[in-house]
Amino acid sequence: MPCQPLAEGLSSGVRWLDALERRMEWLSFPGLFKYLTFLGVIAYACQWARPEIGHILEFDRAAVFEDKEIWRIFTFIFAPMGMRSFSAPGALFLFFAVMISFMISDSLEQAWGPKRTTLYIVAAILGMMIFQLAIGPEAKGGGSFLYSSLFFAFATLFPKVEFVLFFLIPVQVRFLAMISAVLMAISCVMWPPLLWLVVPAMLPYCLWVLPDVARGRKSLVQAAQRRRKFTVAKGPSAEPFHVCEICRRTEHDPADLQFFVTPDGKEYCSEHLPPQS
């Protein structure tokens, strides 16, 4: 079930991407991340039946250029990482990973729409392909870094979603993302070739998500300043704290209204909140 987007401050996209989206109207694949996850599960199942299949799917520049194994340019996204043989704990972990991936897919498409979510995924995959082919030595685990990038985007947009670890400990997803980011940084320090996957996988996160975060923080600061001003100016004649851009109603009106601040600093009541793109 999709999650509710982060409240004040985070918009459904980055302004400069609007032109790109209009040019690429055809590039919209609803549920793309679900299909990629499903193909990854098939890869795991095939590997459990025949362990050598995992090696056949992995990226290998020599095999691509010398042996003409072109499929490796694409299939590295589905190459399984770890769990070379079947086990009950491994199957249980894979089940929960699939459920989380489906939730991430639904939530991001709710926040951004299928078109922007597709662009995010395609940009990450193409970036990893180009970096591995043109720059550094190959590193294993392209699919896992794609999932990490989408997980970080989900954790940023929906930071208060809780996962229950070991069926006992509720933890907000933002803390899990912080731990994952630290572990990823440590892995890159210990083995620098991973950067050829981490950098292109995380580049869409820097372009799509971080500008929204900065814009949202600015809106929250402006709201805090207005709140302080409203507190100081107590009394019947005080300037209203909330004013809808459309109907100009405030919190002083009889209607039980909720107000939302968009990244451009404008404020709307719940009845006139602009639809997400």
Phi and psi restraints in degrees (value plus and minus 20) as a CYANA .aco file:
   2 PRO   PHI     -80.5   -40.5
   2 PRO   PSI     129.5   169.5
   3 CYS   PHI    -110.0   -70.0
   3 CYS   PSI     143.4   183.4
   4 GLN   PHI    -102.0   -62.0
   4 GLN   PSI     116.4   156.4
   5 PRO   PHI     -83.8   -43.8
   5 PRO   PSI     138.7   178.7
   6 LEU   PHI     -77.2   -37.2
   6 LEU   PSI     119.1   159.1
   7 ALA   PHI     -89.8   -49.8
   7 ALA   PSI    -141.4  -101.4
   8 GLU   PHI     -78.4   -38.4
   8 GLU   PSI     118.3   158.3
   9 GLY   PHI      83.9   123.9
   9 GLY   PSI     -55.5   -15.5
  10 LEU   PHI    -116.5   -76.5
  10 LEU   PSI     104.8   144.8
  11 SER   PHI    -113.5   -73.5
  11 SER   PSI     160.0   200.0
  12 SER   PHI    -107.5   -67.5
  12 SER   PSI     -15.9    24.1
  13 GLY   PHI    -197.8  -157.8
  13 GLY   PSI    -199.1  -159.1
  14 VAL   PHI    -126.4   -86.4
  14 VAL   PSI     111.2   151.2
  15 ARG   PHI     -74.9   -34.9
  15 ARG   PSI     -63.6   -23.6
  16 TRP   PHI     -90.3   -50.3
  16 TRP   PSI     -32.8     7.2
  17 LEU   PHI    -102.7   -62.7
  17 LEU   PSI     -31.5     8.5
  18 ASP   PHI     -78.7   -38.7
  18 ASP   PSI     -65.3   -25.3
  19 ALA   PHI     -82.9   -42.9
  19 ALA   PSI     -61.9   -21.9
  20 LEU   PHI     -82.5   -42.5
  20 LEU   PSI     -61.1   -21.1
  21 GLU   PHI     -84.3   -44.3
  21 GLU   PSI     -59.1   -19.1
  22 ARG   PHI     -85.3   -45.3
  22 ARG   PSI     -53.8   -13.8
  23 ARG   PHI     -94.7   -54.7
  23 ARG   PSI     -42.1    -2.1
  24 MET   PHI    -139.7   -99.7
  24 MET   PSI      26.8    66.8
  25 GLU   PHI     -77.6   -37.6
  25 GLU   PSI     -51.1   -11.1
  26 TRP   PHI     -91.7   -51.7
  26 TRP   PSI     -40.6    -0.6
  27 LEU   PHI    -109.3   -69.3
  27 LEU   PSI      56.1    96.1
  28 SER   PHI    -161.2  -121.2
  28 SER   PSI      92.4   132.4
  29 PHE   PHI    -144.9  -104.9
  29 PHE   PSI      68.8   108.8
  30 PRO   PHI     -76.8   -36.8
  30 PRO   PSI     112.3   152.3
  31 GLY   PHI      55.8    95.8
  31 GLY   PSI      -0.5    39.5
  32 LEU   PHI     -77.1   -37.1
  32 LEU   PSI     -64.6   -24.6
  33 PHE   PHI     -83.3   -43.3
  33 PHE   PSI     -53.0   -13.0
  34 LYS   PHI     -84.7   -44.7
  34 LYS   PSI     -62.8   -22.8
  35 TYR   PHI     -86.2   -46.2
  35 TYR   PSI     -60.2   -20.2
  36 LEU   PHI     -83.1   -43.1
  36 LEU   PSI     -60.1   -20.1
  37 THR   PHI     -83.2   -43.2
  37 THR   PSI     -62.5   -22.5
  38 PHE   PHI     -81.9   -41.9
  38 PHE   PSI     -62.1   -22.1
  39 LEU   PHI     -85.4   -45.4
  39 LEU   PSI     -55.3   -15.3
  40 GLY   PHI     -83.7   -43.7
  40 GLY   PSI     -58.2   -18.2
  41 VAL   PHI     -84.2   -44.2
  41 VAL   PSI     -61.2   -21.2
  42 ILE   PHI     -81.1   -41.1
  42 ILE   PSI     -61.0   -21.0
  43 ALA   PHI     -81.5   -41.5
  43 ALA   PSI     -61.1   -21.1
  44 TYR   PHI     -83.6   -43.6
  44 TYR   PSI     -64.2   -24.2
  45 ALA   PHI     -82.3   -42.3
  45 ALA   PSI     -62.3   -22.3
  46 CYS   PHI     -84.6   -44.6
  46 CYS   PSI     -58.3   -18.3
  47 GLN   PHI     -87.3   -47.3
  47 GLN   PSI     -57.4   -17.4
  48 TRP   PHI     -83.8   -43.8
  48 TRP   PSI     -52.7   -12.7
  49 ALA   PHI     -97.9   -57.9
  49 ALA   PSI     -60.6   -20.6
  50 ARG   PHI    -158.5  -118.5
  50 ARG   PSI      80.0   120.0
  51 PRO   PHI     -76.0   -36.0
  51 PRO   PSI     -47.7    -7.7
  52 GLU   PHI     -88.9   -48.9
  52 GLU   PSI     -36.9     3.1
  53 ILE   PHI     -82.9   -42.9
  53 ILE   PSI     -55.8   -15.8
  54 GLY   PHI     -77.9   -37.9
  54 GLY   PSI     -60.3   -20.3
  55 HIS   PHI     -91.4   -51.4
  55 HIS   PSI     -51.7   -11.7
  56 ILE   PHI     -87.6   -47.6
  56 ILE   PSI     -51.3   -11.3
  57 LEU   PHI    -103.5   -63.5
  57 LEU   PSI     -42.0    -2.0
  58 GLU   PHI     -86.3   -46.3
  58 GLU   PSI     134.1   174.1
  59 PHE   PHI     -91.8   -51.8
  59 PHE   PSI     115.0   155.0
  60 ASP   PHI    -169.1  -129.1
  60 ASP   PSI      87.2   127.2
  61 ARG   PHI     -82.5   -42.5
  61 ARG   PSI     -61.0   -21.0
  62 ALA   PHI     -81.2   -41.2
  62 ALA   PSI     -62.4   -22.4
  63 ALA   PHI     -86.7   -46.7
  63 ALA   PSI     -53.3   -13.3
  64 VAL   PHI     -88.2   -48.2
  64 VAL   PSI     -69.4   -29.4
  65 PHE   PHI    -104.9   -64.9
  65 PHE   PSI     -54.1   -14.1
  66 GLU   PHI    -113.8   -73.8
  66 GLU   PSI     -61.6   -21.6
  67 ASP   PHI    -120.5   -80.5
  67 ASP   PSI     -17.9    22.1
  68 LYS   PHI      39.3    79.3
  68 LYS   PSI      13.6    53.6
  69 GLU   PHI    -107.3   -67.3
  69 GLU   PSI      52.7    92.7
  70 ILE   PHI     -83.0   -43.0
  70 ILE   PSI     -48.6    -8.6
  71 TRP   PHI     -79.9   -39.9
  71 TRP   PSI     -44.1    -4.1
  72 ARG   PHI     -83.6   -43.6
  72 ARG   PSI     -43.4    -3.4
  73 ILE   PHI     -81.5   -41.5
  73 ILE   PSI     -49.0    -9.0
  74 PHE   PHI    -127.8   -87.8
  74 PHE   PSI     -58.1   -18.1
  75 THR   PHI     -95.0   -55.0
  75 THR   PSI     -29.4    10.6
  76 PHE   PHI     -81.7   -41.7
  76 PHE   PSI     -42.0    -2.0
  77 ILE   PHI     -84.5   -44.5
  77 ILE   PSI     -49.5    -9.5
  78 PHE   PHI    -122.7   -82.7
  78 PHE   PSI     -24.5    15.5
  79 ALA   PHI     -82.5   -42.5
  79 ALA   PSI     103.7   143.7
  80 PRO   PHI     -85.5   -45.5
  80 PRO   PSI     127.7   167.7
  81 MET   PHI    -134.5   -94.5
  81 MET   PSI      96.4   136.4
  82 GLY   PHI      55.5    95.5
  82 GLY   PSI    -196.3  -156.3
  83 MET   PHI      28.1    68.1
  83 MET   PSI      35.8    75.8
  84 ARG   PHI     -86.1   -46.1
  84 ARG   PSI     -44.9    -4.9
  85 SER   PHI    -142.9  -102.9
  85 SER   PSI     135.2   175.2
  86 PHE   PHI     -89.7   -49.7
  86 PHE   PSI     119.9   159.9
  87 SER   PHI    -171.8  -131.8
  87 SER   PSI     132.9   172.9
  88 ALA   PHI     -82.0   -42.0
  88 ALA   PSI     -66.4   -26.4
  89 PRO   PHI     -81.0   -41.0
  89 PRO   PSI     -58.1   -18.1
  90 GLY   PHI     -84.1   -44.1
  90 GLY   PSI     -61.6   -21.6
  91 ALA   PHI     -85.3   -45.3
  91 ALA   PSI     -58.6   -18.6
  92 LEU   PHI     -86.3   -46.3
  92 LEU   PSI     -62.6   -22.6
  93 PHE   PHI     -81.1   -41.1
  93 PHE   PSI     -62.7   -22.7
  94 LEU   PHI     -83.3   -43.3
  94 LEU   PSI     -58.5   -18.5
  95 PHE   PHI     -80.6   -40.6
  95 PHE   PSI     -68.5   -28.5
  96 PHE   PHI     -87.3   -47.3
  96 PHE   PSI     -55.1   -15.1
  97 ALA   PHI     -82.4   -42.4
  97 ALA   PSI     -59.1   -19.1
  98 VAL   PHI     -86.8   -46.8
  98 VAL   PSI     -63.0   -23.0
  99 MET   PHI     -81.7   -41.7
  99 MET   PSI     -62.4   -22.4
 100 ILE   PHI     -86.4   -46.4
 100 ILE   PSI     -60.6   -20.6
 101 SER   PHI     -81.8   -41.8
 101 SER   PSI     -60.6   -20.6
 102 PHE   PHI     -84.9   -44.9
 102 PHE   PSI     -60.2   -20.2
 103 MET   PHI     -85.0   -45.0
 103 MET   PSI     -61.2   -21.2
 104 ILE   PHI     -82.0   -42.0
 104 ILE   PSI     -64.1   -24.1
 105 SER   PHI     -79.6   -39.6
 105 SER   PSI     -69.4   -29.4
 106 ASP   PHI     -83.1   -43.1
 106 ASP   PSI     -60.7   -20.7
 107 SER   PHI     -90.3   -50.3
 107 SER   PSI     -63.0   -23.0
 108 LEU   PHI     -86.9   -46.9
 108 LEU   PSI     -59.0   -19.0
 109 GLU   PHI     -88.4   -48.4
 109 GLU   PSI     -50.0   -10.0
 110 GLN   PHI     -89.1   -49.1
 110 GLN   PSI     -59.8   -19.8
 111 ALA   PHI     -97.4   -57.4
 111 ALA   PSI     -60.1   -20.1
 112 TRP   PHI    -126.7   -86.7
 112 TRP   PSI     -48.7    -8.7
 113 GLY   PHI      74.8   114.8
 113 GLY   PSI     136.1   176.1
 114 PRO   PHI     -80.6   -40.6
 114 PRO   PSI     -54.2   -14.2
 115 LYS   PHI     -84.5   -44.5
 115 LYS   PSI     -70.0   -30.0
 116 ARG   PHI     -89.1   -49.1
 116 ARG   PSI     -56.2   -16.2
 117 THR   PHI     -84.0   -44.0
 117 THR   PSI     -60.6   -20.6
 118 THR   PHI     -82.7   -42.7
 118 THR   PSI     -64.0   -24.0
 119 LEU   PHI     -80.1   -40.1
 119 LEU   PSI     -61.0   -21.0
 120 TYR   PHI     -79.2   -39.2
 120 TYR   PSI     -69.5   -29.5
 121 ILE   PHI     -85.4   -45.4
 121 ILE   PSI     -65.9   -25.9
 122 VAL   PHI     -83.3   -43.3
 122 VAL   PSI     -60.5   -20.5
 123 ALA   PHI     -82.0   -42.0
 123 ALA   PSI     -62.7   -22.7
 124 ALA   PHI     -84.7   -44.7
 124 ALA   PSI     -64.2   -24.2
 125 ILE   PHI     -85.7   -45.7
 125 ILE   PSI     -67.2   -27.2
 126 LEU   PHI     -82.0   -42.0
 126 LEU   PSI     -59.6   -19.6
 127 GLY   PHI     -80.8   -40.8
 127 GLY   PSI     -65.0   -25.0
 128 MET   PHI     -85.6   -45.6
 128 MET   PSI     -58.5   -18.5
 129 MET   PHI     -79.6   -39.6
 129 MET   PSI     -71.0   -31.0
 130 ILE   PHI     -85.4   -45.4
 130 ILE   PSI     -64.2   -24.2
 131 PHE   PHI     -81.1   -41.1
 131 PHE   PSI     -63.5   -23.5
 132 GLN   PHI     -89.6   -49.6
 132 GLN   PSI     -56.1   -16.1
 133 LEU   PHI     -95.2   -55.2
 133 LEU   PSI     -55.6   -15.6
 134 ALA   PHI    -123.5   -83.5
 134 ALA   PSI     -41.9    -1.9
 135 ILE   PHI    -139.3   -99.3
 135 ILE   PSI    -103.8   -63.8
 136 GLY   PHI    -116.7   -76.7
 136 GLY   PSI     153.9   193.9
 137 PRO   PHI     -85.4   -45.4
 137 PRO   PSI     130.2   170.2
 138 GLU   PHI     -85.7   -45.7
 138 GLU   PSI     126.9   166.9
 139 ALA   PHI    -149.8  -109.8
 139 ALA   PSI     125.7   165.7
 140 LYS   PHI    -104.9   -64.9
 140 LYS   PSI     130.6   170.6
 141 GLY   PHI      83.6   123.6
 141 GLY   PSI      10.5    50.5
 142 GLY   PHI     -78.7   -38.7
 142 GLY   PSI     -61.7   -21.7
 143 GLY   PHI     -83.0   -43.0
 143 GLY   PSI     -58.3   -18.3
 144 SER   PHI     -85.5   -45.5
 144 SER   PSI     -53.8   -13.8
 145 PHE   PHI     -95.7   -55.7
 145 PHE   PSI     -50.2   -10.2
 146 LEU   PHI     -82.8   -42.8
 146 LEU   PSI     -66.2   -26.2
 147 TYR   PHI     -83.6   -43.6
 147 TYR   PSI     -57.9   -17.9
 148 SER   PHI     -82.8   -42.8
 148 SER   PSI     -62.0   -22.0
 149 SER   PHI     -81.3   -41.3
 149 SER   PSI     -64.5   -24.5
 150 LEU   PHI     -89.0   -49.0
 150 LEU   PSI     -54.0   -14.0
 151 PHE   PHI     -84.9   -44.9
 151 PHE   PSI     -61.6   -21.6
 152 PHE   PHI     -84.2   -44.2
 152 PHE   PSI     -60.1   -20.1
 153 ALA   PHI     -81.7   -41.7
 153 ALA   PSI     -64.1   -24.1
 154 PHE   PHI     -82.4   -42.4
 154 PHE   PSI     -64.7   -24.7
 155 ALA   PHI     -85.4   -45.4
 155 ALA   PSI     -50.4   -10.4
 156 THR   PHI     -95.7   -55.7
 156 THR   PSI     -60.7   -20.7
 157 LEU   PHI     -97.6   -57.6
 157 LEU   PSI     -50.2   -10.2
 158 PHE   PHI    -150.2  -110.2
 158 PHE   PSI      43.5    83.5
 159 PRO   PHI     -87.8   -47.8
 159 PRO   PSI     -39.9     0.1
 160 LYS   PHI    -119.6   -79.6
 160 LYS   PSI     -13.7    26.3
 161 VAL   PHI     -85.0   -45.0
 161 VAL   PSI     117.0   157.0
 162 GLU   PHI    -127.9   -87.9
 162 GLU   PSI     116.6   156.6
 163 PHE   PHI    -129.7   -89.7
 163 PHE   PSI     124.3   164.3
 164 VAL   PHI    -122.4   -82.4
 164 VAL   PSI      84.4   124.4
 165 LEU   PHI     -95.3   -55.3
 165 LEU   PSI     113.6   153.6
 166 PHE   PHI      35.9    75.9
 166 PHE   PSI       5.0    45.0
 167 PHE   PHI      42.5    82.5
 167 PHE   PSI      -3.8    36.2
 168 LEU   PHI    -151.5  -111.5
 168 LEU   PSI     -60.1   -20.1
 169 ILE   PHI    -127.8   -87.8
 169 ILE   PSI      89.8   129.8
 170 PRO   PHI     -96.9   -56.9
 170 PRO   PSI     108.6   148.6
 171 VAL   PHI    -154.2  -114.2
 171 VAL   PSI     110.5   150.5
 172 GLN   PHI     -88.8   -48.8
 172 GLN   PSI     124.0   164.0
 173 VAL   PHI     -84.2   -44.2
 173 VAL   PSI     -46.1    -6.1
 174 ARG   PHI     -83.1   -43.1
 174 ARG   PSI     -54.1   -14.1
 175 PHE   PHI     -92.8   -52.8
 175 PHE   PSI     -56.5   -16.5
 176 LEU   PHI     -84.3   -44.3
 176 LEU   PSI     -58.4   -18.4
 177 ALA   PHI     -86.0   -46.0
 177 ALA   PSI     -59.1   -19.1
 178 MET   PHI     -81.6   -41.6
 178 MET   PSI     -64.4   -24.4
 179 ILE   PHI     -82.7   -42.7
 179 ILE   PSI     -63.0   -23.0
 180 SER   PHI     -82.4   -42.4
 180 SER   PSI     -59.5   -19.5
 181 ALA   PHI     -85.0   -45.0
 181 ALA   PSI     -61.0   -21.0
 182 VAL   PHI     -84.3   -44.3
 182 VAL   PSI     -64.8   -24.8
 183 LEU   PHI     -83.5   -43.5
 183 LEU   PSI     -57.8   -17.8
 184 MET   PHI     -85.4   -45.4
 184 MET   PSI     -61.9   -21.9
 185 ALA   PHI     -83.6   -43.6
 185 ALA   PSI     -62.2   -22.2
 186 ILE   PHI     -82.5   -42.5
 186 ILE   PSI     -61.6   -21.6
 187 SER   PHI     -81.8   -41.8
 187 SER   PSI     -59.8   -19.8
 188 CYS   PHI     -88.2   -48.2
 188 CYS   PSI     -56.2   -16.2
 189 VAL   PHI     -86.4   -46.4
 189 VAL   PSI     -60.7   -20.7
 190 MET   PHI     -95.7   -55.7
 190 MET   PSI     -49.6    -9.6
 191 TRP   PHI    -160.6  -120.6
 191 TRP   PSI      66.3   106.3
 192 PRO   PHI     -73.7   -33.7
 192 PRO   PSI     -51.1   -11.1
 193 PRO   PHI     -75.5   -35.5
 193 PRO   PSI     -40.6    -0.6
 194 LEU   PHI     -82.3   -42.3
 194 LEU   PSI     -42.5    -2.5
 195 LEU   PHI     -79.6   -39.6
 195 LEU   PSI     -49.3    -9.3
 196 TRP   PHI     -88.9   -48.9
 196 TRP   PSI     -33.6     6.4
 197 LEU   PHI    -124.5   -84.5
 197 LEU   PSI     -60.2   -20.2
 198 VAL   PHI     -86.1   -46.1
 198 VAL   PSI     -65.3   -25.3
 199 VAL   PHI     -80.6   -40.6
 199 VAL   PSI     -73.8   -33.8
 200 PRO   PHI     -88.1   -48.1
 200 PRO   PSI     -50.1   -10.1
 201 ALA   PHI     -88.2   -48.2
 201 ALA   PSI     -55.3   -15.3
 202 MET   PHI    -111.1   -71.1
 202 MET   PSI     -31.3     8.7
 203 LEU   PHI     -79.0   -39.0
 203 LEU   PSI     -65.1   -25.1
 204 PRO   PHI     -80.0   -40.0
 204 PRO   PSI     -53.4   -13.4
 205 TYR   PHI     -82.0   -42.0
 205 TYR   PSI     -61.6   -21.6
 206 CYS   PHI     -87.3   -47.3
 206 CYS   PSI     -50.3   -10.3
 207 LEU   PHI    -109.2   -69.2
 207 LEU   PSI     -56.2   -16.2
 208 TRP   PHI    -109.5   -69.5
 208 TRP   PSI     -62.9   -22.9
 209 VAL   PHI    -117.9   -77.9
 209 VAL   PSI     -68.8   -28.8
 210 LEU   PHI     -79.1   -39.1
 210 LEU   PSI     -60.0   -20.0
 211 PRO   PHI     -79.3   -39.3
 211 PRO   PSI     -56.6   -16.6
 212 ASP   PHI     -83.5   -43.5
 212 ASP   PSI     -59.8   -19.8
 213 VAL   PHI     -83.7   -43.7
 213 VAL   PSI     -67.4   -27.4
 214 ALA   PHI     -81.5   -41.5
 214 ALA   PSI     -62.4   -22.4
 215 ARG   PHI     -85.6   -45.6
 215 ARG   PSI     -58.5   -18.5
 216 GLY   PHI     -87.7   -47.7
 216 GLY   PSI     -59.9   -19.9
 217 ARG   PHI     -82.8   -42.8
 217 ARG   PSI     -59.5   -19.5
 218 LYS   PHI     -82.7   -42.7
 218 LYS   PSI     -62.0   -22.0
 219 SER   PHI     -84.5   -44.5
 219 SER   PSI     -58.7   -18.7
 220 LEU   PHI     -86.3   -46.3
 220 LEU   PSI     -58.1   -18.1
 221 VAL   PHI     -83.4   -43.4
 221 VAL   PSI     -63.6   -23.6
 222 GLN   PHI     -82.3   -42.3
 222 GLN   PSI     -59.6   -19.6
 223 ALA   PHI     -85.0   -45.0
 223 ALA   PSI     -59.3   -19.3
 224 ALA   PHI     -84.5   -44.5
 224 ALA   PSI     -60.0   -20.0
 225 GLN   PHI     -84.0   -44.0
 225 GLN   PSI     -61.5   -21.5
 226 ARG   PHI     -85.7   -45.7
 226 ARG   PSI     -56.3   -16.3
 227 ARG   PHI     -84.7   -44.7
 227 ARG   PSI     -61.9   -21.9
 228 ARG   PHI     -83.4   -43.4
 228 ARG   PSI     -61.8   -21.8
 229 LYS   PHI     -82.7   -42.7
 229 LYS   PSI     -60.1   -20.1
 230 PHE   PHI     -86.3   -46.3
 230 PHE   PSI     -58.6   -18.6
 231 THR   PHI     -84.4   -44.4
 231 THR   PSI     -60.6   -20.6
 232 VAL   PHI     -88.1   -48.1
 232 VAL   PSI     -59.6   -19.6
 233 ALA   PHI    -110.7   -70.7
 233 ALA   PSI      29.9    69.9
 234 LYS   PHI     -85.0   -45.0
 234 LYS   PSI     132.5   172.5
 235 GLY   PHI     108.3   148.3
 235 GLY   PSI     148.4   188.4
 236 PRO   PHI     -81.4   -41.4
 236 PRO   PSI     -51.5   -11.5
 237 SER   PHI    -112.1   -72.1
 237 SER   PSI     -10.7    29.3
 238 ALA   PHI     -84.1   -44.1
 238 ALA   PSI     127.6   167.6
 239 GLU   PHI     -85.6   -45.6
 239 GLU   PSI     113.7   153.7
 240 PRO   PHI     -83.5   -43.5
 240 PRO   PSI     125.8   165.8
 241 PHE   PHI     -98.4   -58.4
 241 PHE   PSI     -59.3   -19.3
 242 HIS   PHI    -134.0   -94.0
 242 HIS   PSI     113.2   153.2
 243 VAL   PHI    -158.8  -118.8
 243 VAL   PSI     101.7   141.7
 244 CYS   PHI     -94.5   -54.5
 244 CYS   PSI     114.9   154.9
 245 GLU   PHI     -86.2   -46.2
 245 GLU   PSI     -46.0    -6.0
 246 ILE   PHI    -112.2   -72.2
 246 ILE   PSI     -78.4   -38.4
 247 CYS   PHI    -117.1   -77.1
 247 CYS   PSI     -28.2    11.8
 248 ARG   PHI      43.6    83.6
 248 ARG   PSI      -4.8    35.2
 249 ARG   PHI     -95.9   -55.9
 249 ARG   PSI     134.7   174.7
 250 THR   PHI    -144.9  -104.9
 250 THR   PSI    -199.0  -159.0
 251 GLU   PHI     -89.9   -49.9
 251 GLU   PSI     -31.2     8.8
 252 HIS   PHI    -100.0   -60.0
 252 HIS   PSI     -34.4     5.6
 253 ASP   PHI     -91.7   -51.7
 253 ASP   PSI     134.0   174.0
 254 PRO   PHI     -82.1   -42.1
 254 PRO   PSI     -52.5   -12.5
 255 ALA   PHI     -81.3   -41.3
 255 ALA   PSI     121.9   161.9
 256 ASP   PHI    -103.2   -63.2
 256 ASP   PSI      65.6   105.6
 257 LEU   PHI    -122.9   -82.9
 257 LEU   PSI     129.5   169.5
 258 GLN   PHI    -129.7   -89.7
 258 GLN   PSI     126.5   166.5
 259 PHE   PHI    -141.1  -101.1
 259 PHE   PSI     125.6   165.6
 260 PHE   PHI    -151.8  -111.8
 260 PHE   PSI     118.9   158.9
 261 VAL   PHI    -121.2   -81.2
 261 VAL   PSI     106.0   146.0
 262 THR   PHI    -111.2   -71.2
 262 THR   PSI     143.5   183.5
 263 PRO   PHI     -79.2   -39.2
 263 PRO   PSI     -42.7    -2.7
 264 ASP   PHI    -102.9   -62.9
 264 ASP   PSI     -14.0    26.0
 265 GLY   PHI      69.9   109.9
 265 GLY   PSI     -24.6    15.4
 266 LYS   PHI    -104.3   -64.3
 266 LYS   PSI     136.2   176.2
 267 GLU   PHI    -145.2  -105.2
 267 GLU   PSI     119.2   159.2
 268 TYR   PHI    -153.0  -113.0
 268 TYR   PSI     127.6   167.6
 269 CYS   PHI     -98.6   -58.6
 269 CYS   PSI     148.7   188.7
 270 SER   PHI     -83.8   -43.8
 270 SER   PSI     -44.0    -4.0
 271 GLU   PHI    -100.1   -60.1
 271 GLU   PSI     -40.8    -0.8
 272 HIS   PHI    -143.5  -103.5
 272 HIS   PSI       0.4    40.4
 273 LEU   PHI     -85.6   -45.6
 273 LEU   PSI     104.7   144.7
 274 PRO   PHI     -80.7   -40.7
 274 PRO   PSI     123.5   163.5
 275 PRO   PHI     -87.9   -47.9
 275 PRO   PSI     131.0   171.0
 276 GLN   PHI     -95.2   -55.2
 276 GLN   PSI     122.0   162.0
